[in-house]
């Protein structure tokens, strides 16, 4: 029978676990393999949400070039479009990468390591998604409003996304005590 260790439920910011053995009565009673399975399931649920949104956004971005008004865009707006499409492709790759890793490494007894790397790819995907969203907004808002206003609106949205996606979770993590509770 596998030896069981008690782990806290928090992962380090880079996804490498950070769980430490805890005293009886705290944490989860699971083996490292069980913990990796649980964390993999959690990660897959998160990826399903992110992948769907990214794929829809990327699909729309790919159709823009075929619209009649695309030829009316300035050179700057066309450059922004190219950067946006490349960022969308990179985001898609980073968020689908964990699925490929899992498929190619299944059966190799590397699930704890796979979870770590998949988690890191997911965080990278979120950073790339933030960049893709900012670039998409900049492109659309430059067409819809005065250039100066577009930049300010995009900056405000970047701050909002950063707060929701990174600052709030890190603040909650920092605020929680050693037992993972606020």
C-alpha positions in Angstrom: 0.0 0.0 0.0 1.3 3.4 -0.9 2.5 5.7 1.9 0.1 8.6 2.4 1.2 12.1 3.2 -0.9 15.0 4.2 -0.7 18.0 1.9 -2.2 21.4 2.0 -4.4 22.2 -1.0 -2.4 25.2 -2.3 -0.1 25.1 -5.3 2.8 27.4 -5.6 2.3 30.3 -8.0 4.3 28.5 -10.7 2.3 25.4 -10.2 5.0 23.2 -8.8 3.0 22.1 -5.8 4.3 23.8 -2.8 2.3 21.4 -0.7 4.0 20.3 2.4 3.2 17.5 4.8 0.9 18.6 7.6 -0.1 17.3 10.9 -2.9 14.8 11.3 -6.4 16.4 11.1 -5.3 19.1 8.6 -5.2 18.8 4.8 -6.0 15.9 2.6 -5.0 12.3 3.2 -3.6 11.3 -0.2 -0.6 9.9 -1.8 1.5 12.0 -4.1 0.0 10.1 -7.1 -3.6 10.8 -5.8 -2.7 14.4 -5.3 -1.4 14.6 -8.9 -4.6 13.0 -10.2 -6.7 15.4 -8.3 -4.7 18.4 -9.4 -4.8 17.2 -13.0 -8.6 17.0 -12.9 -8.8 20.5 -11.5 -6.5 21.8 -14.2 -8.5 20.2 -16.9 -11.7 21.9 -15.7 -9.9 25.3 -15.7 -8.5 24.6 -19.2 -11.9 23.7 -20.6 -13.2 27.2 -19.7 -10.1 29.0 -21.0 -9.7 27.0 -24.2 -13.3 27.6 -25.3 -13.0 31.3 -25.0 -9.6 31.5 -26.7 -10.7 29.3 -29.6 -13.8 31.5 -30.2 -11.7 34.7 -30.0 -9.0 33.2 -32.3 -11.7 32.0 -34.8 -13.1 35.5 -35.0 -9.6 37.0 -35.4 -9.0 34.7 -38.4 -12.1 36.0 -40.2 -11.3 39.7 -39.9 -8.8 39.7 -42.8 -11.6 38.5 -45.1 -14.0 41.4 -44.2 -14.5 44.2 -46.8 -13.4 46.9 -44.4 -10.0 45.2 -43.7 -8.5 47.0 -46.7 -9.6 50.3 -45.1 -7.4 49.7 -42.0 -4.3 51.9 -41.6 -0.8 50.3 -41.7 -0.7 50.6 -37.9 -4.0 48.8 -37.5 -2.8 46.0 -39.8 0.3 45.6 -37.7 -1.8 45.5 -34.6 -4.0 42.9 -36.3 -1.0 40.7 -37.2 0.4 40.9 -33.6 -3.1 40.0 -32.3 -3.4 36.9 -34.5 0.1 35.7 -33.6 -0.7 36.3 -29.9 -4.0 34.4 -30.3 -2.2 31.5 -31.9 0.4 31.5 -29.1 -2.3 31.6 -26.5 -4.1 28.6 -28.2 -0.8 26.7 -28.2 -0.1 27.3 -24.6 -3.6 26.4 -23.4 -3.8 23.3 -25.5 -0.3 22.2 -24.7 -1.2 20.6 -21.4 -3.6 18.2 -23.2 -0.8 17.2 -25.6 1.6 16.7 -22.8 -0.7 14.5 -20.9 -1.5 12.4 -24.0 2.2 11.9 -24.9 3.3 11.2 -21.3 0.5 8.9 -20.2 1.7 5.7 -18.8 5.2 7.0 -18.2 4.6 7.5 -14.4 5.3 11.3 -14.8 1.9 12.6 -13.7 3.3 14.8 -10.9 5.8 16.4 -13.3 3.2 16.6 -16.0 0.9 18.5 -13.7 3.7 21.0 -12.8 4.6 21.7 -16.4 0.9 21.8 -17.5 0.2 24.3 -14.7 3.1 26.5 -15.9 1.9 26.4 -19.5 -1.6 27.4 -18.3 -0.2 30.4 -16.4 1.7 31.3 -19.6 -1.5 30.9 -21.6 -3.3 33.3 -19.2 -0.5 35.9 -19.7 -0.7 35.5 -23.4 -4.5 35.7 -23.3 -4.2 39.0 -21.4 -1.9 40.2 -24.3 -4.3 38.9 -26.9 -7.3 40.6 -25.2 -5.4 43.9 -25.0 -4.3 43.8 -28.6 -7.8 42.8 -29.8 -9.3 45.6 -27.8 -6.8 48.1 -29.1 -7.6 47.1 -32.7 -11.3 47.3 -32.3 -11.3 50.5 -30.2 -8.9 52.3 -32.6 -11.6 51.9 -35.3 -14.5 52.7 -33.0 -13.2 55.7 -30.9 -10.5 58.4 -31.0 -7.0 56.9 -30.8 -6.2 58.5 -27.4 -9.4 57.2 -25.8 -8.7 53.7 -27.2 -5.3 53.5 -25.5 -6.8 54.6 -22.2 -9.7 52.2 -22.4 -7.3 49.3 -23.2 -5.1 50.3 -20.3 -8.0 50.2 -18.0 -9.1 46.8 -19.2 -5.6 45.4 -18.9 -5.5 46.6 -15.3 -8.9 45.0 -14.7 -7.9 41.6 -16.2 -4.6 41.7 -14.2 -6.6 42.3 -11.0 -9.1 39.6 -11.7 -6.7 37.0 -13.0 -3.5 37.5 -11.1 -3.7 40.1 -8.3 -6.8 38.8 -6.5 -5.7 35.2 -6.5 -2.2 36.1 -5.3 -3.7 38.4 -2.6 -6.0 35.6 -1.4 -3.1 33.2 -1.3 -1.0 35.6 0.6 -3.8 36.4 3.0 -4.5 32.8 3.8 -2.8 31.4 6.8 -0.4 28.5 6.9 -3.3 26.1 7.0 -4.7 27.6 3.8 -7.6 29.3 5.5 -8.4 33.0 5.8 
